[in-house]
């Protein structure tokens, strides 16, 4: 009997937990999204719900590029996760903010040089006004969660040189709501997988492709050249895959690029607005001799 009571209590406890857990804003459980109070919709995008237009407007109107980050040419796409509780109060877990930076800036990210960008992103959402809470299909108030991308992009001129000063900051502001990858590309026929499973499947696909098509260029062998080639893999809006070596010994680059030729199309990535978007993968390939 004691065991039964323990399990019964545990069942009630886990059920209560599930009921308290915030529901994803894009879930079908959410019948009515939160409603903003006192926020003017200065940004209106076709197909975007009133709530998300409200968030777009708030982010755009309160965006600022940290001067030090701008001067140092630091770009990033920052995904801010947020929760709106049953009282309509938005909260943000600063530690869960995800900062996506170019491959060659990873070291600077680890050294904390993007701290100002993170703080700016946090403040935008931490100061979000109280809203009318969301409701489920039964009309009951529910807590919801979501995530939002903010683009910190250094604008460039026609010669690909950074635009500095007030003009550069103004153009960077215009790009704050730029499309960002929300759902990543995946392989055709894998629609039934969860988002995490799709990502893992793509990783496994590229690993298998490299293993099966890996070839050490003869000219590199003759010259005794070894090293690492950094590959940039692009899946375009139609799902077509292209690849280019962006770093590494020139004698190894052509061989690395050949690995990724004639690959089957993917289902393209989707941005926060629900449109197809180009996505990028950066993959290192090591070429070394057995005795190294």
N, C-alpha and C positions, 0 to 999 in steps of 0.2 A: 504493500500500500504506500509506503514512504517513497519508493521508487516512482510509483505512478504519480504521486503528488509533485515530486520534484520535476518530472518530465512535463507535467501539466503546467506548472508554474513557468518553466522554461519556455513552453510554447506561447504562453500569454506574453512573456517578456519579449520574445523575438517578434511577435506580431505587433506589439506596441512600438518596438524599434522601427519596424518597416513602415508603420503608419506615420511616424515622426520624420522619417527620412525625406529630404527634399526630392521632389519629382523633377525630372528633366523638362525644361520648358518646351522642348520639341516633342514630348511624349503625347500620345493620344489621350492620356489620362487628363491632361490639362484642357478643360473645356473653355475656360476664360483666362486669358493672360492678364498679368498685372496691368493696372491702368495708372499712367503717370498723372501727377497733380502739379500744375503750375510750371510745366516745362513746355516752352514753345517749340513746335516742330519746325526747326529751321532747315532740316535735311529730310527730304521726302523722296524715297526711292520706290519705283513701281514694284508691286509684289511683296513689299515689306509690310508687316503688320504694324498697327499703331504703336504697340509697345516697343518694337525694335526700331521704328523710326524715332521714337522718343529717346531711346538709348543712343542711336546714331547722333542725334542732335546734341545731346548732353556731352558726349565725348568730343564731338567736333568743336563745340563752343568752349570747352574747357581744356582743349589740347594745348600743350606747350612743349617745345623741344628744349630739354635742358641745354643751356648754353655750352657747357663744357663738353657734353657728348656731341653736340653739333660741331663744335670747333675741332674735335678730334676725329670727326668722320665716322662716328659710331651709328650704325643702322641696325634695326631689329624689328621683328614682329612679336609683339607681346600679347600673349593670351591671358586674360584676366578671368579667373573663375569667380562666380558670385552666387550668393544665396539670398533669396527674398523670403523672409519668414511669414508666418500667418498674420503678423501685424503690419506687413508691408514694409518692413525695414530691410534694406540691403546691407549685406556684410561681405567682406572679402578676406580670405586667408592669404596674407602676403606671401607666406612660404610656398604656396601652391601656384603662384604666378609663374608662367612658363615663358622664358625669353628665348626666341629663336634667332640665331645670328648666322652670318655667312661662315663657311668652313674655316676660312683663314682668320676668323675672329674668336674662335672657341677659347683660345688661351687667354685672351683679354677678358672674356666673360668669366672664366674661372678665377681670374685675379680681382674680380669685383668692379671692373671699370664700367659696367652697365648699371651700377647701383642707382644712379640718378634717374635713369630711364624707368627702372622698376618702381622707384618711389613716386615718380610722376604718374605712372599708370595706376598705382594703388590709390593715390589721392583722388583721382578722377572718380573712381567708383566708391571709395569710402565716404565721399561727400554727396553721393547720389540722394536726392530727396525721397522722402517716404512716399510709397505708392499705395493704391488700393490693391490688396492681395489677390492672388490668383484663386480660381475655383475649379473644382473637379466637375464631372458630369452630374453629380448629385447636388450641385450648388454649394458644396461645403468649401470653406476656405482651406487652402493647402499651401505648404511651403514649397517653393520651386528653386531650381538651380539652373545656371547657364554659364556660358563662357563667351568672352568677346575679344576680338583681336584689334589691337591698336598698332598702326604702322608708323614707325619712326624711320623715315627714308631720306637719305641725303640726296637732294635733287642734283642733277648734272646737266651741263649744257650740251650742245650738239657735238662737241669734241670729247664728251664724257669726262669733263673736268667738273669737280664739285662747285656748285653755285654758293658763294659765301655771302655773309652779311644779311641785311634785312630782306633782300630779295630771296635768298636761299631759305630763310626761315619761313617766309610767306608761302613759298612753293611746297615746303615740307608740310606745312599746315594743310594744304590742299590735298595731300596724299595720306592724311591721317586715317581715312576710312577706306583705304585701298583694299581691293579683294585679297583675301588670304585663304590658304588651304584649310578648310574645316574638316572635310572628309577626304582621306588620302586615296590615291589611285589604287586599284586592285586588279587582280587577274580575271579575265572573262570566265564565267562559270562558277565564280566563288561568291556570288551574291548572297548565299545562305549563311555565310560566315559572319561572326560579329566583327566590329571594327578592329579589335585587337587581333583577332584571328586572321583578318585580311592583311594586316600589317606584317604579321609573322610569316604568312604565306608568301608575301612579296619578298621578304628577306631571304627566305629559304630558296625561292626561285632564283634570285640573283646569285646566291651562294652556289647552287647546283650548276647554274649556267657557267660561272667562272671555273668551277672544278672540271666541267666537261669540255670546255672550249679553251682552256688555258694552254698557251703555247709560247715557249721561250724563243724570241726572234733569233735566227741563226747569226745575224750580224752582231747582235749583242753578246752572244756566246763567244764568237771569234775575238771580240775586243775585250772580253772579260768584264762586261758591264752588268752590274746588278743595281738594285734600288727599288724604290716604291713609286708607283704611278698613281696619281689621284685622278679618278674618273668622275666626270659630271654627267649624270644620266638624267635626261629630260623626258617626261611623259607629257605630250602636248594636249591641247583641249579635245583632240579627237582620239586620244589614247595611243598615238604613235610614239615609239621610243627612239630616241637618238642619243648618241654618246660622244663625248669629247674628252681627251686627256688634257687636264689643266695644269698638271705639275708632274715632274719626273724626267728621267733621262730621255732624250729625244729618240734614241735607238730602241726604246721599249714602248713608246707611246702608240705607234701604229698597231703593234701586236695586241696591246690592251684594248684599243678601240675596236679591233676586229671581233673580240669576244662578244660584243653587244650588237652585232649586226644581225639583221633578219630575225629579230625577236617578235613574237606575236604581240598584237595590240593589247593594251590594258583598257579597263574602264577608267575614264579620266577622273581626276580629283574634282571636288566640288567646293566652291567658296562659301563664305558665310551668307551670301545672298542667294544661294541655290543654283549658281551657274557653273559650268565647267571651267576649270582653271588649270594652267600649266603647273606641273609640280616637278621638283628636282630632288635627286638623290646624289650624295657624294660617297663614292666607294673607293677605298685604297686597295691596290693590287700589288703584292710584293713579288719581286723577281730576285731570286738568290740562288747561288750554287750550293750544292750539298755540303761542302766543307766549310761554308760560312757560318 
